Amino acid sequence: MLSVVVAPRQGPPVFVRAGDELHEAASTMKVAVLAALHRSGADLDARVPVVNRFASVAGGEYGNDPAWDSDPQPWTLLGGTAPLRTLAERMITHSSNLATNLCLAQAGPAAVAEVWQRAGATRSASPRGIEDHAARAAGVHNLVSALDLVRLLQSLDGEPQLLALLERNAFRVDLAAGLPPGTRIAFKNGWLPGARHGVGLVRPGDCPPYLLAVCYTGPLASGADEADPAARLLARISAAVWERRHAIAAAGRDRPRGAC
């Protein structure tokens, strides 16, 4: 299943393909956790314990597997403390699973649900932490649609510090790889075996910004962080959308608000 949504920075989409189809969220849900943490009023400079035990929404506890984490740095802090701000940054810039669950524990699932609601999401939800396998077995899933991912980034428009952090994403694959070198993009990608997704705000130098979300579920997705055939698929789609960036800007201006 391939879902694609293209939209101006604000306003309804100008292109939708299977936009409401649900996909396993993978790491795209970390954007909602980031927003929830920042909006919670938490002291981001406060140091929090770096632990690997978290409450499962199915009851009991679970932990992360370092072999499944793309970022080894937070694991070096295990048993000590770290500033919440540092953990939030590693969650986004290096897609740390351990940092994500530590941030989620501070913000709380209800705050993450509020982020999706405020964004106007109609189908997406992030009710559990990363690698909460007991919850997944009980039918509790983190799910996203391409339309809701676009809405989520649109909802960050008044929070430039969050978009600035998304620009520092170290995994310059997927959507970023389809853009000319040096093009600014605030984005988050996510991957696991069988799924590869990306959502980003692209800022061309010669026309207004636009949003692109691509969600792919299928056999091309190997689960590798960078050497993934599905990542190349997303890059090709991003390149094709880039070539139509001026048409996107024109369509966004001409389309009446509320059209779909």
Secondary structure, DSSP 8 states (H G I E B T S, - for coil): -EEEEEEESSSS-SEEESTT--EE-GGGGHHHHHHHHHHTT--TTSEEE--S-EE-TTSSEE---GGG-S--GGGGGTTSEEEHHHHHHHHHHS--HHHHHHHHHHH-HHHHHHHHHHHT-SS-B--S-TT-HHHHHTT---EE-HHHHHHHHHTTTT-HHHHHHHTT-S---TTGGGS-TT-EEEEEEEEETTEEEEEEEEE-SSS--EEEEEEEESTT----SSS-HHHHHHHHHHHHHHHTHHHHHHHHHHS-TT--
